Amino acid sequence: MNQLNQSENYSWEQLQLDPAAFEQFFKSTAAALCVYALRIVKDKQAAEDIVQDFFSRLWQKRGQLHIQAPPQRYAYRAIHNACLNYLRDNPVVSDITLPEHIPVDEEAIERELRLQQRVQQLERVVAGLPQQCRTVFEKVCLEQKKYKVVAEELGISVFTVRNQVAKAYEILRNNILLELICLLVLDLAGR
């Protein structure tokens, strides 16, 4: 029950020396970085290009990097700056006049990192649900299908669908609560 997601566990040395680690770092952070960039530039293609350019430059210069910040935090800061550069260099895209220097909003980056951690935590717990429970939960909660439709699709009763959703919520509640308690204990132990 690690509070850090996989991408934050990588060191710069691993990313520089191990192509598989770099690939995993890319896979575990690219989507969240695209969402973050999209919130700033308001253009999906531009956001994807900014993130792709970042990872391309990072890969090309990986042997020359001497950065103190953890890789994931550095990625968010670099994407933030690249988005601001994009807005500055593409005035047609934005009606906003940007000042010469815009400070990085560390709190926004922290919120984004916490959100990504929570999403990954939820994905881990959902992946750990029993098969039928997970299938029903995904159809009802993620695909937003009605209980009756799910029951018909799976050939089970509406009552079973209701029970499986309740079971999934109970497991989610217990796992997330347990993880929060562990984090609290670790936080108190660190003081």
Disulfide bonds with the S-S distance in Angstrom:
none
